[in-house]
Amino acid sequence: MTLILSNQDVEQLLTMRDCIDVLEDVYVELSEGRGVNRRRSDCLVPSPRRGAAYSLKSMDGVIPKLGIGAVRIDSDIVTWPVEGSNMRRVKVPAAPNGRYVGLVLLFSSHSGEPLAILPDGVMQRIRVGAANGLAVKYLAREDAASVGILGSGWQAGAQLTAVCAVRKIKTIRCFSPRHDHCEAFARDTSAVLGIEVKPVRSPEDAVGAVDIAMCATNSVDSVFFERWMRPGIHVSSIKVPEIDRAAVKRADRLVIHTHDDKPLHVVANNLAVPETAENKGWSLGEGIDFASTPTLAEVIAGKAPGRRADHEVTCFINNLGLGYQFAAAGAVVYRKARESGVGHELPTDWFTQDVHP
């Protein structure tokens, strides 16, 4: 039987600690070439919605050690609004009933059968947080106790959950240009973490004097700058453009998520993607040597060094997500769902065939 799971099921089954632990284990497999990952690809065409594009995004990976292959597919309407001085990449919930579309398909690498189908939302949030949490574990000072975060959206909460899972955090400061939203986020996240999250009025107040600075925004412009770099700080981002290029160059030790510099973009001839046209987004990664910069998996496997001294400035760029992460997190979710009886079963024959494909 093939299992159908909901975001609520995933939230019940997958903890941040679970995700950090499984990624730490299987990133060694990836570094050794025993696990495999395909670079994310985005197909973009014009949308009937003004100022928008339709994006079909996919990524996949296989972890033989866990017997799991995964495909993550997003079917999105994407817009690029400008707020203040920053352009942002924003998905529109345009599906019926104001909803988004993202799916994870899990397969057995032993039989090929489909094991589970689930939405990607909660899992993708946790796996992004877990990757950045692992970077903190290997790159931040052992005594790091203060965090500043830029952003107060969906991803920011997972970033803070992850950093608190790997370091004994005592103080957290948060900035967002939407102060009312930042205050609500701080209030809610404080209750979840049991640590006060203090909303502040400027990015300098958030990251100007902390041990760990985190970026978790949807901006396609830079939000963290060289002037905030100080000896001993660890800086992380969830996408390429967030950390200014001069700040990246200031780091004593730079680690990235993958050697791929950007997704494979397939764009219709009659579509001008705003962030590309204005040299924002992925373009801001130009100048970073992605091919030779150590990856997080290489650091975890001991093939590249992590932090070597307390005074070092370290930087992690979560430059591109991996389908491999969905196989890892999906293996945990599937195992725990089977053990606890969570989810709905459908006949596997509905998703297989007796005709040679």
SULSULSUL-V149168 format. One record per backbone hydrogen bond with DSSP energy under -1.0 kcal/mol. NH is the residue of the N-H (numbers start at 1). CO is the residue of the C=O. If there is no record, write none. Layout:
[[NH CO] [NH CO]]
//
This chain:
[[2 346] [3 115] [4 344] [5 117] [10 6] [11 7] [12 8] [13 9] [14 10] [19 15] [20 16] [21 17] [22 18] [23 19] [24 20] [25 21] [26 22] [27 23] [30 26] [31 27] [32 28] [33 30] [34 29] [35 29] [36 62] [38 60] [41 58] [42 264] [43 56] [44 266] [45 54] [47 52] [52 49] [53 78] [54 45] [55 76] [56 43] [57 74] [58 41] [59 72] [61 70] [62 36] [63 68] [66 63] [67 63] [68 63] [69 107] [70 61] [71 105] [72 59] [73 103] [74 57] [75 101] [76 55] [78 53] [79 90] [83 86] [86 83] [88 81] [89 218] [90 79] [92 77] [94 92] [95 99] [98 95] [99 95] [103 73] [104 118] [105 71] [106 116] [107 69] [108 113] [109 67] [112 108] [115 106] [116 106] [117 3] [118 104] [120 102] [124 120] [125 121] [126 122] [127 123] [128 124] [129 125] [130 126] [131 127] [132 128] [133 129] [134 130] [135 131] [136 132] [137 133] [138 134] [139 135] [140 136] [144 141] [147 171] [148 212] [149 173] [150 214] [151 175] [157 153] [159 155] [160 156] [161 157] [162 158] [163 159] [164 160] [167 163] [169 167] [170 145] [171 145] [173 147] [174 198] [175 149] [179 177] [182 178] [183 179] [184 180] [185 181] [186 182] [187 183] [188 184] [189 185] [190 186] [191 187] [192 188] [193 189] [194 190] [198 172] [200 174] [206 202] [207 203] [208 204] [212 146] [213 234] [214 148] [215 236] [216 150] [220 87] [223 242] [224 242] [228 225] [229 226] [232 311] [233 230] [234 211] [235 314] [236 213] [237 316] [244 224] [248 244] [249 245] [250 246] [251 248] [252 313] [253 313] [255 315] [256 294] [257 317] [264 40] [266 42] [268 44] [271 268] [277 273] [278 274] [279 276] [280 275] [281 220] [283 280] [284 281] [285 282] [286 283] [288 285] [290 288] [293 289] [296 256] [299 295] [300 296] [301 297] [302 299] [303 298] [304 298] [307 138] [312 309] [314 233] [315 253] [316 235] [317 255] [318 237] [319 317] [327 323] [328 324] [329 325] [330 326] [331 327] [332 328] [333 329] [334 330] [335 331] [336 332] [337 333] [338 334] [339 335] [340 336] [341 337] [342 337] [344 4] [346 2] [350 347] [351 348]]
//
